[in-house]
Structure formats: structure tokens, C-alpha cells
């Protein structure tokens, strides 16, 4: 549709008739420059440029020629001896930007470059075969900056590949096989020669190693290196998720051998070097299904009326030594990974569940933080060092909670006092500006085959918070203690867990979001942010939008990370904070133990460089582990929802709106699905971006962020971990659900009447067509 001219614009054009012409000339000049940049290093005649821009008019051709001369004079174009033109090597606005590819759509990607405010838009044709996650060098076209629009560019070099292995489902055809990647941002199948499929069967989940990367004219090629099992099988799917994020599922043989060779006997000499706390009342409190107990609490009453609280942490650094296979593997993994049905540990089982686990009724080596406190929670003194302990009791959170509530059971006096002190510590944290994030944790009831039978949300009670507060105390005081041991102006190097203040723009966007739902967050006064945030989070507790708002609040905050920089922790309101309390499952904690011991022994500050590299690596591995955990939760949510009756209605809340649909989170299962605009059949809906809503053109019906709705399941896609929904009152809901059931029945009947071998001939004919069209499949 032709754009109308406003009265103001018309007036301006009348006053300055050359303005439009100048704008056109500048735009054409930028387009010509971009044409040469895109096609570099090719050379072109003036006639080629005329043809490209459709310059059939003599005056327009003359203008194009003049602009090319200007670009040549400014050094952006080179004129060859034969009269053709090409891009000068120095003509690109940027040729040295390096960034990571985020292939958000089949048609385009963004290159995210550190230090660059704006992400660079790159069309898929200009990716040069780069895939999602690759690190690339990108050339930015000049026209984006000239016109003040988004930055656009093209990839000139693939610096490093983000992945060399891909997980997907294999389809075996008569002359080749295809693997359709599970990863949402890999859009094309991978071709596999039949002699490279190993023992895979049609429909198996496999890991493929890429041997030929894709280009503009050629598809990716690979070879199957591992068959995980039938797609849909629980073990196959969980292993596939680990492989998708580059996470291991087994230990190398040499690592296991080294672990098995470690003696289980604690020598008398080792005990003599440590503080012996085996006679102090000690216990652990962990999830009911936990196998690795890396922290314990002890309590002793002192003659002066104070109490001694011991926070005892597994002494992993005693067993995992530098320059060993165990150390190398712990560094590579950097973290344990927690999927819905399993833990993939950072350390082999002999250490994680055995020698380093603070199991009851066994002597164990620990690294301890021991605090003398008044019964009112005032810290009097502290001691840090290596100990030997003996846990008297293993509590689950539920068992400890029952003792707290009834005062019946083991150690009721000790647990009650610890809980009282924890509440004092917690209150003090919030008084100083800590933010009370209580995000909902989704848990599953699974059968023996890993199939979800139900979904529930984990409830955090006093027993959980008790442990949390004393771990926070130990982490904070270790960081402060190491800093305090510094000599002179040179501060001791430490591995900190830092969390910086949120970006002002993100915070403002969050405040605008929640304002639409009737809540207020103060963002102008930094000192009031935490108090205001806590007030809002308290107000939303128990309401349908609680999970939505808490999730958005967490995403608004900066990401916590590891570093040697002393930056503090905004969310916890701690000036200094480290991770000291979970060395069985976190590599930075092992580093913190080693550093603390060095400084206790009187060593000088250690060099930061190698530690900073380890911090970056650990932060990245933590991110991957979290993504894998979310993927496993999403898979089980979709698997569970796929078993639901399509006539069943669910209460939900709108968590997002886009031009293509509405995202809804089902309150009961915390699972998210999409209602496509095409399924809102009663009107034509347009996106009102400023107000986060879709508006019907005819009916003026509005679907906005935070609205409560009733939905039904339309269809689920386990391979993509996605779910389509329908509004429960949609006239299409009933007919579509019946159509889906009929389709399922038809497919089941076909499967029952034709075996794979019996249908091979027909399949061969059907697939021969795919073979002649570069293997492209219908999705």
C-alpha cells in the first residue's frame, strides 16, 4: 500500500524540494556500496550495475555512474584495467567483528558480538554455511549505519564450530539416510551414506559427526557415531539431550581407573593434621533421593552461653589433585547435570557417592567453616580449615520438616535452634537489600520406564531454607575471610560468584510489563529496587500469574557468573560472595577450597589469568547444564501433555504475544504452548507491540499479556519439545480434536496392515522423488 504523506511532511517537502532527491541519492549510493560488499570479491561492469538496479533511464544510468565514481574516489571501490569495478579491501565498514551465530529463523540469523551494542542481522544465504552456535567473523554492510537502521552483514569466515556432533532421528531411504536434527535452530537434515549408519534402524535417535559442513549449494554430510535407541524411549531421549548440549554421559576409562585406585582408608597421620570434630553432633539434610551429601551441619553448646555452628563441606580437593585425570575431567565437566530422571555427576561414583559423600555413621574428611554465634544470631568469631567429621544422622528435607513442626524425632532442640538462627540470618539479608526469588521448581512422578505419571511443583519449607541460610553464610564469610587475609595493596585472588545490578532498560521493561498486570516496581531509585521487588513478589504469591512474574523477574536480572573480579552479589546483597559449599558438583568450589588452603598456609596472591579462564569455562558449562535441565523438563512436560484427553480444558495464563500467536502457560503443569493466530478463526488479529497484545480488527477482541484463558491441547511434538493449543471456547477446538483422533486412528490402522518390509517397494518409489530433490523433506 502506498504510504500517505502527513501534512507536516508535505509542508517540509514544499519548503525544501531537494530534500527528497538528496535522500534518494544517498540511499542509492549506499545500495551500490552494499551491492559490491555482498558480492565481494567479484568484479562488475557499469552495465551490470545498471541491470541490477533496473537503471533503464538514461539519466538514472548517468547518476549510477557518477555515484560509482564517487565511491571510487573515496577509496571504497577499485577500478580494474579492463574498466570493471570491485570492492576495495578497506571498503567494508567492519571486517573484524567476531561473534556467535544465533540462527533464530530458517531465513536469517543474528551474530552476537561482545562489546557490540547491536546484534548483526545476517540472511541465511550470507552465513557461508555457519550454523547456530558457531563463532564467525562478520563484515557489516555500510548501508545499515548510513540509514540509521539495524546493522546487516555477511559472514566472511567461520572461526570455530560450535558443535561437531548433532543429535537427531534417522530416516533410512533406499540410497541414503537423513538425520533430522533435534536442535530447534538447525533447520536442514544431514545426509548420511548407507555405509555410515552403523546399526541404526529407521526411527532411531542417533549422534552424527559432521564430516562435510553445509554451503549455499550443498547440504551437510555426516556419519553415525552412536545409536542411542528408539526415538521416544526415555533413556534414548535423555542421552540425546545430553549430547545435544555437548554434555557427557559416561566417564573415560582412565578416569574411572584413577578413582578406583584411591584408598578408602583415612590414615591416622591425616587425622592428626586436621581438627577432629567427630564427637560433635552432626547431621545432613538433603532431598529424599539424594546420593551425594556434600554438606553437613554440626551444633555444640558452649560454656559462655553461645553456640558453635559448623558448616562442613566434603574435602574434594584432598582426593582430586592437580595434573591428574580426575582433575582434568572435573574441569571439563565443571558441574553435575540434573535431568528429570537422573544425575550426571562431575566426579565418578566412588567419589561423588562414596569417599566424598558425608554419609551417616562414617568418618569423613571435610573442609569446614565454624562459627561462634549468640542465640540471637550475632556472629562472634569464625574458624576455617580442614577437619574430620562423623555424621550422626541423615535427614531428608521432609523428615527434618516434620521434626520442626512436631518436635518429635531426632535432635528436635538442635534443629529448632538452627531454624531460629536461619530465620534471623534471612531477615537480616532482606533488610540489607536481598531479593526474595522463590521460583517454582517442576518435579515429575515417573514410572519404572521414565514415563511421567504426574507433575507437581516443589514446595520450599523451613528445612530447605535452614540449609540455604547456613550455606550462604559460609560462602559469604569465606570470601570475606580470604579478602581480609590480603597483604598490603595486593588483594588475594579468589573465585567469586558475582551478580551485578540489572540493566536499567531491562528493569524498566519489566516494570512496564508488571504494570499491565496491576503491580508496581520502583526502578528510579537503585536503593529501593530490592525492597520494591520483594513487595511485588510477596503480593503476587499464590496468584495464577506468580510463576510468570517470578520467571520474568529472574530473566530481568543479570546472569550470575564466576570471576576473579571482586564485584559483589546484587541479588543476595552481599559485598563479597564465593561458592564453597558444593565441591562434589561444582568445579569452582574445588578452586575456592584450594585457594583458601593456600592463604591459610601463608601463600601470596596467586596469578589471576588461568583462574579467570577456568571461571569463564565454568560459567559456560553451568549455562549448558541449565539448558539441558530445562530441555529435559520441557520434554517430560510435553510427553505428559501428549497423554491428555483433547477435550479436557486447562486454565492458563498468556505469557507472550507475537504476530504469529499467543504463548500460554498451563497453570497446573507449568507447561507452555502456542495458540497460533491461524487458529483464532473468529477475526483477523494484529499485534499491538507497545501494549503486548493482539487485537481483533473487526471484533476488537483483545488477548494481552497476563490474561487468564482456558485452553485445550491441539497437538504435541516431542521431537521439537513443543505444543500447540486451542482456546477452549474456539469453534475449531471440538472439530480439530476429533480430526486429530481420527488421524491417529488412521495412522494406527495403516501401521497394523503394512509392515516395513512389505511396504518397501512402495516406499522406494515414494522416496526416489526425494532423492532427486536434494533430500528435502516435508515437515
N, C-alpha and C positions, 0 to 999 in steps of 0.2 A: 504494500500500500504506500502511495506517495506521501512523504512527510509534509505536514502542513507547516507553514511559516507563521510564527507568532507575530502579532502587531509590533512588538518591540524589535524582533529580528528584521522585520520588513523596514522599519524606520531606520535601523542601523545600516542596512544594505543601501537604502536610498541615500543616506548621508555619505557612505563610503562604498561606491560601486566597485572599487578594485579589491575589496576585501575577499569576496568570494573567489575571484580569479586567482589571487595570491594563495589562498588556501588550497585551490585545486592544483596549482603549480607545485607547491611544497609537497602535497600528497603524492603527486605523480613522480616527483623526484625521489621521494622515499621508497615508492613502489619499485622504481627502476633499480635502486640500490639493493633492495631486498631480493629482486629477481636474480641479480648476479651473486648475491650471498648464498641463496638457496641452491643455485646450480654450480657453485664453485667446485672444481677449477675449470669448468667448460668455458670455451670462448664463443662469442656470438657476433654476427654481422649486425649492422644497424637495422637491416631489413628484418632479421629475426626478432629483434626487439619490437619493431613496428608491428609485426604479425602477432606477437604475444599480447600486446596491449590493444590490438584492433585499431591501429592508427591508419585508417584508410584516407582520411582527410589530409590534404597537403600541409595545411597549417599545423595540424597536430603532429605530423611526422617531423616537421621542422622544429617544433617545440621539444619533441623527444630527443632529436639530435643535439639541440642546444643543451639540454639537461645532461646528456651523456658527456658532452664536452666539459661541462661544469664539474661533473663527478671525476673526470679525468684530471682536470686542473687541480682539484682538491686532493688528488692522490688516492681516491677510492677505487678508480678504475685504471687499468693498464691498456694502452693501445698497442696491439701487436704490429709487426712489419706488414702483415697481409691486410691490415685495416680492421681486423676484428678486435673486440674488447673482451676483457676478463676482469675478475675481481683482483685487486691488489692484495698482497698478503697482509698488509696492515689495515685493510679497509674495514674489517669486522669491528663492530663496537666492542665486543668482548670475544676473545678466543680462548681465554684461560680459565673460565669458570668451571669448577669441578663440583659435582653434586650427585645426589642419589635419585634414581628414577622412581617416581610414584605413578604407575600406569593405571590411572583411575578409571579409564574408559577404553573400550576397544579402539576408539578413534584418536585418542590423544593421551598425553601423559604430562606430568609436571616434573621438572628437575628441581630438587630442593638443595640449594647451595648454602652452606654455613656462612653466616655473615651477610647474606643477601636478603634484603627485606622482602622482596617479591619473588615468588616461585616462577620459574620459566616454563611457559607453555610450549609443548613440542607435539606436533602432529605425529601420529604413528608412522607415517611414511618417512619422517625425518629422524626416526630413532636409531637408524643404522643397525637395526637388529637388536638393540638393547632391550632387556627385559626388566620387569619390575624388580627393584632392589639392587640393580647394577649401579656401580659408580662410573660416571661418564664425564667427559669434557664436552662442554656445550658452547656453541657460538650463538650469541644473541643477535637477532636482526636489528638493524638500525631503526626501522620504521616504528617499532613499538614505542621507543623513547621519543622519537621525533613528534609523535602524535599524542604523547601522554597516556597511551593505552597500556594494556598489560604487556609484559615482556614476552616475546616469542623467539624461538630459536630452533637450532638443529644440533643433533649430536655429531661431533666430529671424531670422537674417539671413545672407545669403551675401555676405561682404566682398569677396572676389576669387575668380575662377575659376582653378583650377589649370591648366586646358587649354581652349583654344577649338577645337582640332582633334583629331580622333580617326582612328586608322588601323584599317582592318578589311577584311573581304571583302564585296563587294557581291553581293546576290541580287536579280535583276530579276524582278518579278512583273507580271502584266498591267496593273495600275493604279498601281503604285508600286514602289519598291525599298526594300530593307532593307540596312543595313550592320551586320554583327555585329562588334563591337569586338575587336581582338586583345588589348587590355589585360585582364588577368585580373580586375581589380577594377571593371570596367564591365560590368554584368550585363544590360542591356537593349539591344536593337537600335535603331538610329537610322533613322527614316523619311526617305526621300528622294523628292521628287516626280520623276516621269519626265523632266521638262524640266530637271532639275538634276543629271543623272548624267553630264554631259559625254559622252565617247565610251567610257565604261566598258562592258565586256561582263560577262555573268554569270560570277562566279567571280574577277573581278579584285580585286587588292589596291588600295585607294584611300585617299586622305586626304579626310576630310569636315570641313567647317567647320560648327560648331553655330550654327544661326540661331534655334532655339527650344529653350530648356532644358526638361528634363522637370519635371513636377509630380506630385502624387499621382494626378491623373486624366488626365494627358496625357504621351505619350511624347516623347522628344527628336526634333527635326527638324533636317535639315541639307542641305547641298549639297556635291557632289563638287568639290573644287578641284584635285585632281591624281590622275591614274591612274598607278599605279606599275608595273603589269604583272600578269601572271597569278600568282595565288597559288601558291606553291611555286617560282617562278622565283627564282634566287639574288639577282639584282640587286633585284628587287621586294621580297624579304623583308628584305634588308639596309637598303634605303631605308626600309622600313616600320618597322624597329627604330629607326632614327634619328628618324623622325617621331614614333614613339610616345613618345620621351623628350624631344621638343622640340628635337632637335639638327639643325643644318643639313647639307645635302649639297652645297651649292654656294655660291660667293661672289657677292654682289651685283656687278652690272656696274661700279659706280663704284669698288668696292674693287679689282677686277682692273685697271681703268684706272690707278688710282693706283700700283699695284705695278709695272705695265709701264713707267710713266714714270720710275722710279728708274734712275739711271745705274749701269752695271756697272763703271765706271772708278773706281779708287781714286786720288785725286789725290795729288800729291807733298806738298801742304800738309797733307793729312790724315795722311799717313805721318809727317811731321815732328812732328806733335802727339802722337805715340804712341811707346811703347817698341818698337823694331824687334827682333823675335826670329825673323826669317826664317832666320837662319843656325844656329839651334839644332835639333838632331834632334827631330822632332815626328811623331807619328802618331795615328791614330784607331783605336779598337776598338769595333765595333758589330755588331748582328745581320747575318747574311749578306744579308738582303733589305732592309736599311735604305737610305733615300734621303736622309734629313736627318741630318747629322752635326753635332750642336751642342756636342760636347766633344772636346778633343784633349789629349794628354799630351806634354810635352817633357822631356828629360833632358840635363843638362850636368854634366860633372865639373869641380869647382873645384880651384884650386891648393892650397887648405888641406886637401884630402882629403875635403871634404864634397861633396854633390851638390845641384844645383838642380833642383827638380821644378816644372814649370809646368803648371797646370790652366787650359786655355784654352777659353773659352766664347764661342760666337757672339755678336757685339755687335748684337743685335736692336734695342736701344734707339737705335742710330745711324740705323737705317732707319725704324723705326716711331716717329713723333713725336706728341706730344700734339696733340689737336684736328685730327686727320686721319681720313679714312675707314678707313685701315688700323688706327689705334689704336682707333677705335670698334668695329670688327668683332672685333679681338683681345680687347677687353674683353668683348663679348657672348659670344663663344665660350669664352674663358678657358682652354681646354685643347684639345689634339688628342684625337681619339677613335679608339680602336684596336679595330676589329671583326675577326673571324677572317680576313677576306679583303682588308681594305683599311684605310687610314688616312685619317681625315677631319681635315686639318690645321687648326691655329689660324690659320696665315698662308698666303696664296696661294703657289702652287708656285714662282713666281720667287724668293720669299724663302726658303721652307722648304727647297726642294731646290736652290736656286741661290745667291743672294747671301749668305745667312746660313749655308749649309751649308759646313762646313770640309772641302771636298773636297781630295783629294790633288793636289799639283803646281800649286796655285793660291794666290796671295796672298789672305788673308782678314783682315778686321777682327775683333778679339776683345776680350773683357774678361777679364783674367787674374788668377789668384791664383798667385803664385810663391813657393815655399818653399825655404829653405836647410835641409838636413837632414844629419845624420850617417848613415853607412851602417848604424847601429844603430836608426834611426828617430826620433832625438831632433830636435825642431823647434828650429832656431837663430834663424831670422828669417823675415819674410814681407813681401811687397810686393803691393799691389793696384792695378790701373789698366788703362788701355786700351792695346792692343798691336796690332801687325800680325804675322801668323804665316804660315808656309808648311808645310803638311803634306807629309811625305816619303813616307808610306805609309798606305794604308787596309787595316787588318786586319779580317777577320771574327773573331768570338769563336773559331770553330773553328781558324782559321789561327794566331791568337795562342796558343791552347792547344797546338797541335802544336809550335810553336817552344819553348814552355816545357817540354814533355815530351821533346823530342828534341835541343834546342839547335841545330837545323838550320833555316836560313831567314834572314830579315831581322831584324836587331837582336836577336840572342839574348841578348847581355850586358845591354842596356838593359831588355829585358822581364823577365829573371831578377831583376835588381836591384829593379825596380818591384814585382815579385811578392813578393820578400822583405820589402820595406818595407810592402807592403799587409798581409801576414800579421802583422807587428809591430803595425800600427795596429789590426787586427781583434782581436788578442789583448788589447790594452790596453782596447778598448771593452768587451769581455766582462768583463774584470777589474773595470771600474768599474760594471757592472750592466746592460749592454745585453742585450736578449733576442734569441736566435737564431731568428728566424722564417724558416723555409725552406718556404713554402707551395708546393704543386705547381702548376705552370702547364701548362694543357692546350693542345696545339697540334694542328693538323689537316694532313693531306695532302689537297689538293684537286685535282680535275681542272680542265680549262680552263673548265668551266661552273660551278665553285664547289661541285660535289658532293663530299662527304667520302669519301675512299677509305680513310682510316685515322686513328686517333687515337694520339698519343704524348704523353708528359709531358716537358717541357723540363728538361734537366739543367743545373744551375749548377756550373761548374767554376772553376778558379783565374782564368782570363781574365775571367770575369764579375765575380768578387769583387775582382779587382785594380782594375778601373774603379770599382766601387762604393765601395771604401775611399777613393780619392782624391777622388771626388765628395763623399763625406761629410765629408772633411777640409776641402775648400773651402767647403762650405755652413756648417760649424760655425765656421770661422775668420772668414768674412765677417761672420757675426752677432756674434761676439765683438769683431771689429775696429770695427764700427760703434758698438757699445755703448761701447767704450773711447775713442772719439773724442768722447763726450759731454762737454759743458762744464758744470761745476758740478752742481747737483742735478737739472737738467732733462736727462733721458736722450733720446738721439736716437731718433726714431720709426723703426721698422723693420718690415718684413713678416716675421713669424716663422712657421715651421712648428712647431706645438706638438702635443704628445701628452701628455695628463695621465694620472696614475695611474689604474688601473682601479677601478671602483666595487666596494666591499667585498662587497656582496651578490652581484654577478655573479661575482666571483672565487671566493667560497665555493661558488656553484652549480657553477662549472667544476671546482673541486677535488672536489666530490661526484660529478660526472659521471665524471671520470677514475678516481676511487677504485673505481667499479664495474668498471672495466677493469683494475684492479690497479696503478694508478700513483698517485704521491703528489705533491702540490704544497703547499708551505708558504705559508699565507695570513695567519698571525697576525703574523708579523714582516715589516714592509714592506721591511726591508733584505735579507731572504732570498728575497723573491718572485722576483726575476730569476734568482738562482742556482738556486733550486729548479725554476723553469720551464725553464731551459736543461737541467738534468739530466734532467728528464722528457722533453723534446723529443728529447734525444740518445738516451734509452732506447727511444723509440718508433720511431726512424728505421729504415726498411726493413720495418716490420711492416704487416699489412693495414690496421690502424686509423690509420696515420700521417696520411693526408690528413684523415680525420675529426677527429682530435685537433688537428692544426695549424689547421684551419679554425675549430674551436670556440675555440681559444686566441686567434686573431685577433679573433673576434667578441666575446670577453670583454673585450678591451682597449678603452679609449676610442677614439673616432674621431679620427685626426689631422686638423687643420684649419689654416687660415690666420687670423692675427690680428695686431694690433699689440701685444697683451699679451705681456709677457716671462714666459712660463710654463714654458719648458723642454720637453724631449722625453724622456718616460719610457722608451719602447721602445729608444731609442738611447743612453740615459744621458748626454745632452748637456745642459749648463746652458742653452745658447742654440743655436738651430739655425734656419737660414733655407733657402730654396730659391733657388739662384743659378745652377745648372748646366744648366738646360734651358729657356732663354727661347724657343726655337723652338716649343715645345709647351706651355708653361705661362705664363700671364699674370703670376702673382705673381713669377716670376723676372725679368720685364721691370721690374716695380716695384722689385725689390731692386737691379737694376743702376742704375736712375735715382737711388734713394736713396743708394747707395754713392758715385756720382759727385758728388752734391750735397755730401756730407760731405767727400769728398776735396777739393772746391773751397772748403771752409770755411764752408758754409751752416749756419744754425741749424736746430734740430729742426723738422721740418715738422708741419703740423696732422694729427692722427690721424683725424678724423671721416670724411673722404672715403676715406681709405685703409682704414678699418675696414669701410666699406660694400663696397669692392672685394674685401676679404678674404672677407666673407660670401658675396658673389656667386661668387667663385672656388671656394670650398668647395662651394657648392651645385652649380655646373656640374661640378665634379670628381665629385661623387656621381652625377649623372645620366650622365656619361660611363662611369663604372664599371658602373652598372646596364645601360647599353646594351651594353657589352662582355660582361657576364655573359649577357645575353639572347641575343647572337649565338652565344656558346659553347654555351649550352643548346640553341638551335635546331639547331646543327650536330650536337650530341651525339644529339639525338632523331632527326634526319634519318639519321644513321649507324646508330643502333639500329633504325630502321624497316626497314632492309635486311637485318637479321639473320634467320636461319632460326629459326622459332618453336620448333623442337625443341632448339636449342642452349642449353646450360647455361652460366651465368656465375657466378663467385664474387663474393660481395658482402658488405657489412657493414651492419648495421642502424644507421642514423644518426638515427632518431627514431621514437617510437611515439605514436600518438594513439588516441582512441576509435574512429576510423574506419579505421585501418590502420597499416601499418608502412612507413616510408621506408627504402629500401635503396640504397646507393651501390655500383654495379658497379665493382670494383677496376680492371679492365682499362681501362675507358674513363672513369672518374671521373664517370659519368653517374648521376643519381639517379632512381628511380622509386618508385611506391607499390604495395604489396600491400594491397588492400582487405580489411577484416575479412570482408566477404561472400564473399571468395574463400578464406578459411580455413575450408573446409567441414567439417572434422572435429570441430568443437566450437563452443561459444559463448564468445567471448573478452571479458574485461573489462579495462579499463585500471587498472593499479596505478600511479597517478601518482607516488607517492612514490619508487618504485623503478624508474621509466622502463621499464615492461614491460607486455606483455599476458599474461594468464593464462587458460588454458582452464578453464572451470568443472568439466567432467567429467573430462578427461584430466590436468588440472593442467600441461599443456604450457606452457612459458614462452618468449616471444620478448622479448628485452631489448636495450636499447641496447648496441651494440658486438658483438653476436653475429655470427658468420660464418655465412652461409647460401648456398645455391645457388638461383639463380632463372632463370626464362625470361621472355622478353618476351611479354606478353599482347597489348597494343596500344599504339600511339603516336598522339599528337595533335599534329601540327606547328603547327596554328593556336594552340594553347594552350601549346605547348612542354612537353608533359607525357607521361609514360609510365607505363602500368600493368604490373605484373609479377605473376608467379605463382611460388610456391615450386616448385622443380624436382621435389620428391617429392610435390607435391599431386596427388591423383587427378584433379583437374579440368584439370591442365596439358595433358595429351595431347588430351583431348576438346575443350578450348577452342581449342587451336592449330589442330586440324583444322577446327573450326567457323569460325574466322576465315578460313582459307584457302578454305573453301567459299563463305563470304560474299563474299570478294574476287572469286572466280571468277564468282559470280552477277552481281555488280555490273559486272564487265568485260563479261560477255555482254550485259547489258542496254544498256550503253553502245554496244556494237557493233551492236545491232539496231535502235536507235531514235535518230535524230538529234534535235537540239534543235528544229528546225523541224517535223519530223514528229510530234513529241510535244507540240507547242504547245497543241493543243486539250485534250488530257488534262491538261496542266499547268495550263491556265487553269481547268479545273473544280476541280482539286485546290486551287488557290491562292485561289479565290473564298471558300472557307471561312476561310482565314487572314485575308483582307481584312475579314471581318465580326467578327473576334475580336482587333482592335487589333494585328494583325500579329505576335502571339506565335508563336514557332517551337518546334518540338521540338528539343531538343539531344541 
